[in-house]
Structures are given as structure tokens and as C-alpha cells.
């Protein structure tokens, strides 16, 4: 297939090289200010690709800062960006997309479909592509741009997949499954969003470690910041998330089971505490940071995760005291109002969410 990748971070570059290695035709969009980081890849003609221990060299240099060129003729457009930039890229992409394209949000779920759709409405652009979303990025990966090397430690084993328009689900699933065989078909956009584990895992434990982050030169949330005490706040958010799901009529995956199914945690004794599984995970334990208090584990996962879950709770009558406490304390520490700036049900539209 002809695939466009929008984004130039770890996930986007990995997706591009992975798709090339699977025989697809790929173009990648990178904004002009960042395109210099591909200098070494351009020099070498591609990337060294370490795919779960199997190393190969993948030729890939089709990287451009011209959005029209990248999107032209693409059958599937993978949007692999931080959730806070969805509207920004939607405005850039909107003039160049067509009705027959699939816009696939391969990232931690943040209601990308509706947010993209709302941008098109604001711009009065009457085009209706097929919107599809994952609950999480399909890779556990890091890119060393100075070496043109990709270290893909995990192809995520279970990823929820849904489309905004349910009528398009089966046909779109069949196409995307050819790229990602571990996706699981899910009809509810709300369920897919609530299966995003980042707002559950990142903000609470990060907030409880801000003193350590301020003091230390290096910090690893997964290896040292999720302890027998900080994990209690994670579990409190987990319970509120599960309750939101039950009120909406579906069962969500608990934190521990979800990460074992995805391949991030190794299944051991069923009584093994979640914090120890994080600390010893071959994937998570290799991920460093955050090394400053203002980081995406707080800003992105609160503004486009916990705030949305909190507003959902208010709309359907589910109290979220621990989620709300994290939002309030993070707002105080970072001197901003996440309730004011964050993503809400009202902003998305209750009719589009099916809550009206």
C-alpha cells in the first residue's frame, strides 16, 4: 500500500521504516525546523533497524517537509504525533486529504478522530475521510538519530482498533490488520480511549516524584518512581477508569493485565505487585525520564487524558476524586489551569461521542 506517515519522533520514524520493511511504499512528513535530524540517515541511505533483536539495514530517505507531497495518493495516513498537536497538524493536513483516505491515529488515544473532524468543520472543508484510532502506539521504540539507528524493543501484542464510523470498521480493519496483525476490533470509540494506559500510569506517580525529578540529574519513572506507595495512586485512577467503563456498559482491561497482554510486562506469579513488574520490565525499565517537572507525562496525559475522563465522569454521573486531585495539584505545580485548557466532552461534542 501507499502509506504516509505524519510525524518525526520515535514512533513515526519506526512506523515508516517498519512499513518499508514490510513492502509498503512510504513517505514521511517532518517539519522543516527538525528535518536536519535525518542528516545521518540521508548520508547512509536509510536506518539500521533492530527489530526485537533482529538487525537489518532498511533503505529509506523519502522524508519531506512538503505536506501536500507526502499525503498525495496515500491510501493510509498514519498520524504518529503527541496528542497535544492533533489540531495543529489537522490544519496543515486538511487542504490535502481526500474522501477515500484512511486517517489512522497510531498513538495514545486522545479522540483524534473527532478533534480532526472539528478542525475540518471550522475550516469549512467538506471532505470525509475514514477515521481510525488505536488505543496506544503500536511500538515500544527509541531512535538514535545521530546514528540513524532504530531500537524497536516491542511490537505491541494487543492494540484496540476502532473507526469513528462503525459502518467502515470491518473493511478498514482488514486493511490495517495487514500492517499490524495484533490489532483487535472494537466498536466503541469511548472504550478505545479509556484503554489508553498513559493517563493512568504517568501523571500520578510522576507527580509524587517531582522532588526527586527536580533534584536528580537522571530519573527513571518506571524503574524507580513506581513504588509500593506511588502505585496506590495509579490503582485509584485505575478504579475510577474501570467505573467509567462500567457505567458506559463495557468492561475495561485492568492495568496489570492490559500491560501483560500488550507485552510490556512479563507475566509472573499472579500475586506479583504491579510496581515490581514495572521496575523489572525488560521494556519499561529501559525507558529513562522524565528529567524535568514540565514534561509530557504531566502536560499531555493530563490535558488530553485525565481532564477528558473527569469531564466524562461529570456527564455520566461517575465521581473521579483521585483524577481530579491529580489535575488540581499538577495545575498548581506547573502554574496553569488544566481544567480550563484540557480536552472535555463538551468541546468534542456529546452528539459525536454518542452521549446526547
C-alpha positions in Angstrom: 0.0 0.0 0.0 0.9 3.7 -0.3 1.4 5.0 3.2 2.0 8.5 4.5 3.5 9.0 8.0 2.9 12.4 9.6 5.3 12.9 12.5 9.1 12.6 13.0 9.5 11.3 16.5 10.4 7.8 17.8 7.1 6.2 16.8 6.7 7.9 13.5 10.2 7.0 12.2 9.8 3.5 13.5 6.5 3.2 11.7 8.0 4.4 8.4 10.9 2.0 8.5 8.7 -0.9 9.7 6.3 -0.3 6.8 9.1 -0.1 4.3 10.5 -3.4 5.7 7.0 -5.0 5.1 7.0 -4.0 1.5 4.8 -0.8 1.5 5.6 2.5 -0.3 6.2 5.2 2.4 6.6 8.9 2.6 7.3 10.7 5.9 6.4 14.3 6.8 8.8 16.2 9.1 8.5 19.9 9.7 11.3 22.0 8.2 12.8 23.0 11.6 13.5 19.4 12.5 14.5 17.8 9.2 18.2 18.2 9.9 18.0 15.3 12.4 17.7 13.0 9.4 21.2 14.1 8.1 22.9 10.8 9.1 20.1 8.7 7.7 20.3 10.6 4.4 24.1 10.1 4.4 23.7 6.4 5.0 20.7 6.0 2.7 18.5 4.6 5.5 18.4 3.2 9.0 19.9 0.3 11.0 16.7 -1.4 12.2 16.9 -3.5 15.3 13.5 -5.2 15.4 13.2 -7.1 18.7 16.8 -8.4 18.4 16.8 -8.9 14.6 19.0 -6.4 13.0 18.9 -5.2 9.3 19.5 -2.2 7.2 16.4 -0.6 5.7 16.8 1.9 2.8 14.6 4.9 3.5 15.1 8.6 2.6 11.7 9.6 1.4 11.4 12.3 4.0 9.9 15.7 3.2 8.6 19.0 4.8 6.0 19.3 2.0 2.7 18.0 3.4 1.0 18.0 0.0 3.7 15.8 -1.5 3.6 13.4 1.5 -0.2 13.0 1.5 -0.6 12.8 -2.3 -2.0 9.4 -3.4 -1.7 7.9 0.1 -4.2 5.1 0.9 -3.5 5.2 4.6 -2.2 8.3 6.5 -0.7 7.3 9.8 -0.7 10.2 12.3 2.0 9.5 14.8 2.4 12.6 17.0 1.9 13.8 20.6 -1.8 14.2 21.3 -1.4 17.9 22.1 -0.5 18.6 18.4 -3.6 17.0 16.8 -5.3 20.3 15.9 -2.1 21.8 14.7 -1.4 19.1 12.2 -5.1 18.8 11.2 -5.0 22.4 10.0 -1.9 21.6 7.9 -3.3 18.4 6.5 -6.8 19.5 5.9 -6.3 21.0 2.4 -4.6 17.9 1.1 -6.7 15.0 2.2 -9.4 13.2 0.2 -12.5 11.2 0.9 -11.0 7.8 0.1 -8.1 8.0 2.5 -7.9 6.4 5.9 -6.6 8.7 8.6 -5.1 6.4 11.2 -4.2 7.8 14.6 -1.4 5.4 15.7 -0.7 6.9 19.1 -2.0 7.0 22.7 -5.7 7.5 22.2 -6.9 11.1 22.6 -10.1 11.3 20.5 -8.1 12.2 17.4 -11.0 11.4 15.0 -13.4 13.9 16.5 -10.7 16.6 17.0 -9.6 16.3 13.4 -13.2 16.4 12.2 -13.9 19.5 14.3 -11.0 21.3 12.6 -12.4 20.4 9.1 -15.7 21.9 10.2 -14.0 25.0 11.4 -12.2 25.4 8.1 -15.5 24.6 6.2 -13.8 21.8 4.3 -16.3 19.3 3.1 -14.2 16.2 2.9 -14.9 13.0 4.8 -12.0 10.6 5.1 -12.3 7.4 7.1 -11.1 8.0 10.7 -9.5 5.1 12.6 -7.8 5.1 16.1 -5.6 2.9 18.1 -5.6 2.9 21.9 -1.8 3.0 22.0 1.2 3.3 19.8 2.0 0.0 18.2 5.7 0.1 19.1 7.9 0.3 22.2 10.8 2.0 20.5 13.6 4.6 20.5 15.5 6.2 17.6 19.1 7.3 17.8 19.1 9.9 15.0 22.9 10.6 15.3 23.5 7.0 14.4 20.4 6.5 12.1 19.5 3.6 14.3 16.1 2.3 15.5 15.9 0.1 18.5 12.4 -1.5 18.5 12.2 -3.4 21.7 8.5 -4.3 21.4 5.9 -4.8 18.7 2.8 -4.3 21.0 0.9 -7.5 21.1 -2.7 -6.3 21.7 -3.9 -3.0 20.4 -7.5 -1.9 20.3 -8.7 -0.5 17.0 -11.9 1.3 16.1 -13.3 3.7 13.4 -15.4 6.7 14.0 -18.0 5.5 11.5 -19.0 1.9 12.6 -20.0 1.1 9.0 -16.4 1.4 8.0 -15.0 -0.7 10.8 -14.7 -4.2 9.1 -13.3 -3.0 5.8 -10.8 -0.7 7.4 -9.8 -3.3 10.0 -9.0 -5.7 7.2 -6.6 -3.2 5.6 -4.9 -2.1 8.8 -4.5 -5.6 10.0 -2.2 -6.3 7.1 0.2 -3.8 8.6 -0.5 -4.6 12.3 -1.6 -8.2 12.8 -2.1 -7.7 16.6 -4.9 -5.2 16.4 -8.3 -6.1 18.0 -11.5 -4.8 16.5 -13.5 -2.6 18.9 -16.8 -0.8 18.1 -16.7 1.9 20.9 -14.6 4.9 20.4 -15.0 5.7 24.1 -13.8 2.2 25.1 -10.7 2.6 22.9 -9.9 5.9 24.5 -10.4 4.5 28.0 -7.9 1.7 27.1 -5.2 4.3 26.8 -2.9 3.4 29.7 -0.8 6.6 29.8 -3.1 8.9 31.8 -3.4 6.1 34.4 0.3 5.3 34.7 2.1 8.6 34.1 0.6 11.6 35.9 0.0 10.3 39.4 3.4 8.6 40.0 5.2 11.4 38.2 3.5 14.0 40.4 4.6 12.1 43.5 8.2 12.1 42.3 8.6 15.8 41.4 11.0 16.5 44.2 13.2 13.6 43.0 12.9 14.9 39.4 14.0 18.4 40.5 16.9 17.1 42.4 18.3 14.2 40.3 20.3 14.6 37.1 18.8 11.4 35.8 15.5 9.7 36.7 13.5 6.7 35.5 9.8 6.7 36.4 9.3 3.0 35.5 12.5 1.7 37.2 12.4 3.7 40.4 9.4 6.0 40.5 6.6 3.4 40.6 6.9 2.0 44.2 4.7 0.2 46.6 3.3 3.6 47.7 3.1 5.6 44.5 1.4 2.7 42.7 -1.6 3.1 45.1 -2.5 6.4 43.3 -2.2 4.5 40.0 -4.6 1.9 41.3 -7.0 4.6 42.5 -7.1 6.1 39.0 -7.5 2.6 37.5 -10.6 2.0 39.7 -12.2 5.3 38.5 -11.4 4.4 34.9 -12.9 1.0 35.2 -16.0 2.5 36.8 -16.4 4.9 33.9 -16.3 1.9 31.5 -18.9 0.0 33.5 -21.3 3.0 33.6 -21.0 3.1 29.8 -21.7 -0.6 29.5 -18.4 -2.3 28.9 -15.5 -3.9 30.9 -12.1 -2.4 30.5 -8.8 -4.2 31.0 -7.2 -3.7 34.4 -3.8 -2.0 34.5 -1.7 -5.1 35.2 -3.5 -7.5 32.7 -3.5 -4.9 30.0 0.2 -4.4 30.0 0.9 -8.1 30.2 -1.3 -8.6 27.2 0.5 -5.9 25.2 3.8 -7.4 26.0 5.2 -4.6 28.2 5.2 -6.7 31.4 6.3 -10.3 31.8 3.7 -12.5 33.3 4.9 -14.0 36.6 3.2 -15.1 39.8 -0.3 -13.6 39.8 0.4 -12.1 43.2 3.4 -10.2 42.0 2.7 -6.5 42.6 2.3 -4.1 39.7 5.1 -1.8 40.8 7.7 -4.6 40.8 6.6 -5.7 37.3 7.2 -2.1 36.1 10.5 -1.9 37.8 11.8 -5.2 36.3 10.1 -4.9 32.8 12.6 -5.5 30.0 10.8 -2.8 28.0 9.8 -0.2 30.6 13.0 -0.4 32.7 15.0 0.8 29.7 12.9 4.0 29.3 14.6 6.9 31.0 13.0 10.1 32.3 11.3 12.4 32.8 14.2 14.6 33.8 12.2 17.8 34.3 8.9 18.5 36.0 7.3 20.1 33.0 7.1 17.0 30.8 4.5 15.3 28.6 3.8 12.7 31.3 2.0 15.6 33.1 1.1 18.1 30.4 -0.1 15.7 27.6 -1.5 12.9 29.7 -3.4 15.3 32.0 -4.7 17.8 29.4 -5.8 15.2 26.8 -6.3 12.3 29.2 -7.4 12.9 32.7 -9.3 16.1 32.0 -11.3 14.2 29.4 -12.0 11.4 31.8 -13.0 13.8 34.5 -15.4 15.6 32.2 -16.8 12.3 31.1 -17.4 11.3 34.7 -19.3 14.6 35.3 -21.5 13.9 32.3 -22.5 10.3 33.2 -22.5 10.6 37.0 -19.3 8.9 38.0 -17.2 10.6 40.7 -13.5 10.9 39.9 -11.9 12.3 43.0 -8.4 11.0 42.5 -8.3 12.0 38.9 -9.5 15.5 39.9 -6.9 15.7 42.7 -4.0 15.0 40.2 -5.4 17.6 37.8 -5.6 20.2 40.6 -2.2 19.6 42.1 -0.4 19.5 38.7 -2.1 22.7 37.8 -0.8 24.3 41.0 2.8 23.0 40.5 3.0 23.9 36.8 1.1 27.2 37.3 -1.5 26.5 34.7 -5.2 25.5 34.7 -5.6 22.1 33.1 -9.3 22.1 33.7 -9.5 25.2 31.6 -7.1 24.2 28.8 -7.7 20.5 28.7 -9.9 18.4 26.4 -13.5 18.0 27.5 -16.6 16.1 26.4 -18.3 19.4 25.7 -15.5 20.5 23.4 -15.7 17.3 21.5 -19.4 17.3 21.2 -21.7 14.9 23.1 -23.5 14.0 19.9 -20.3 12.8 18.2 -19.5 10.8 21.3 -23.0 9.3 21.4 -23.6 10.7 24.9 -26.5 13.0 23.9 
